């Protein structure tokens, strides 16, 4: 029987081996099939009040529509939430959502994108 690592960790992301092992065990315990963790640098244009930015597309090989996505910025941008959706095979689209009434121009920053295949 061939066993794949349950979570693929990208080199140079700053995670310790202990955290990688913890998440690998978590993935196995809850029955997830596979997972990916990537770091991307993204820059969003100004986002009008009460709206969402155009999507920023990132490539994560192996992902499929319906997989769960978590997007975590490395810095806070007051008034902005970030979400990700697998929009096609190997493609995750990240959005910046402005929940205030005024326009916000988010700074370019690093994001952790974690995808779990159910």
C-alpha positions as CSV (number, residue, x, y, z in Angstrom):
1,X,0.0,0.0,0.0
2,X,1.3,3.4,-1.0
3,X,0.8,6.1,1.7
4,X,1.1,9.8,0.7
5,X,2.0,12.4,3.3
6,X,-1.4,13.9,4.4
7,X,-0.2,17.5,4.1
8,X,2.4,18.9,1.8
9,X,4.5,21.6,3.4
10,X,6.3,24.1,1.2
11,X,9.9,24.7,2.0
12,X,10.9,28.1,3.5
13,X,7.6,28.8,5.2
14,X,8.9,29.1,8.7
15,X,6.9,26.2,10.2
16,X,8.9,23.9,12.6
17,X,8.9,20.2,12.2
18,X,6.7,19.9,15.3
19,X,3.9,22.0,13.8
20,X,4.2,20.1,10.5
21,X,3.9,16.8,12.4
22,X,0.9,18.1,14.5
23,X,-1.0,19.1,11.3
24,X,-0.2,15.8,9.6
25,X,-1.7,13.9,12.6
26,X,-4.7,16.2,12.6
27,X,-5.4,15.6,9.0
28,X,-5.2,11.8,9.6
29,X,-7.4,12.0,12.7
30,X,-10.3,13.8,11.0
31,X,-10.2,11.8,7.8
32,X,-9.1,14.4,5.4
33,X,-7.6,13.0,2.2
34,X,-4.8,15.4,1.5
35,X,-3.8,19.0,2.3
36,X,-1.5,21.7,1.1
37,X,0.1,24.7,2.8
38,X,1.6,27.4,0.6
39,X,2.9,30.9,1.1
40,X,2.2,33.6,-1.5
41,X,2.9,37.3,-1.8
42,X,-0.2,39.1,-3.1
43,X,-1.1,42.7,-3.8
44,X,-4.7,43.7,-4.1
45,X,-5.9,47.0,-5.8
46,X,-8.0,49.5,-3.8
47,X,-11.3,47.8,-2.7
48,X,-14.4,50.0,-2.7
49,X,-16.5,50.1,0.5
50,X,-18.9,47.2,1.0
51,X,-17.4,45.3,-1.9
52,X,-14.9,42.6,-2.9
53,X,-11.8,42.8,-5.0
54,X,-11.2,41.0,-8.3
55,X,-9.7,37.6,-7.6
56,X,-6.0,36.9,-7.4
57,X,-5.3,33.5,-8.8
58,X,-2.7,31.2,-7.3
59,X,-1.7,27.7,-8.5
60,X,-1.7,24.8,-6.0
61,X,-1.3,21.6,-8.0
62,X,-3.7,18.8,-7.0
63,X,-6.5,21.0,-5.7
64,X,-10.1,20.5,-6.9
65,X,-13.3,22.4,-6.7
66,X,-15.0,21.7,-3.3
67,X,-11.8,21.6,-1.3
68,X,-11.7,23.7,1.8
69,X,-9.5,26.8,1.7
70,X,-8.2,28.9,4.6
71,X,-6.4,32.2,3.8
72,X,-4.4,33.9,6.6
73,X,-2.6,37.2,6.0
74,X,0.8,37.7,7.7
75,X,-0.3,41.3,8.7
76,X,-3.7,42.8,9.6
77,X,-5.5,45.2,7.3
78,X,-8.2,46.9,9.3
79,X,-11.6,46.6,7.5
80,X,-10.5,43.8,5.1
81,X,-11.2,40.1,5.3
82,X,-9.6,37.6,3.0
83,X,-11.2,34.4,1.5
84,X,-10.2,31.7,-0.9
85,X,-12.1,29.4,-3.1
86,X,-10.8,26.5,-5.4
87,X,-12.2,27.8,-8.7
88,X,-10.8,25.1,-10.9
89,X,-8.4,22.2,-10.9
90,X,-5.0,23.4,-9.5
91,X,-6.4,27.0,-9.1
92,X,-7.3,28.9,-5.9
93,X,-8.8,32.4,-6.1
94,X,-8.1,34.8,-3.3
95,X,-10.4,37.8,-2.6
96,X,-10.1,40.8,-0.4
97,X,-13.5,41.8,1.1
98,X,-14.0,45.4,2.4
99,X,-16.7,45.4,5.1
100,X,-16.5,49.2,5.7
101,X,-18.1,52.1,3.9
102,X,-14.9,53.7,2.6
103,X,-12.3,52.5,0.1
104,X,-9.3,50.6,1.4
105,X,-6.0,50.0,-0.5
106,X,-4.4,46.9,1.1
107,X,-0.6,46.7,1.1
108,X,1.1,43.9,-0.7
109,X,1.8,41.1,1.9
110,X,2.4,37.5,2.4
111,X,-0.5,35.0,2.9
112,X,-0.6,31.5,4.2
113,X,-3.1,29.5,2.0
114,X,-4.1,26.1,3.4
115,X,-6.2,23.7,1.3
116,X,-7.8,20.5,2.7
117,X,-9.2,17.9,0.3
118,X,-12.3,16.1,1.9
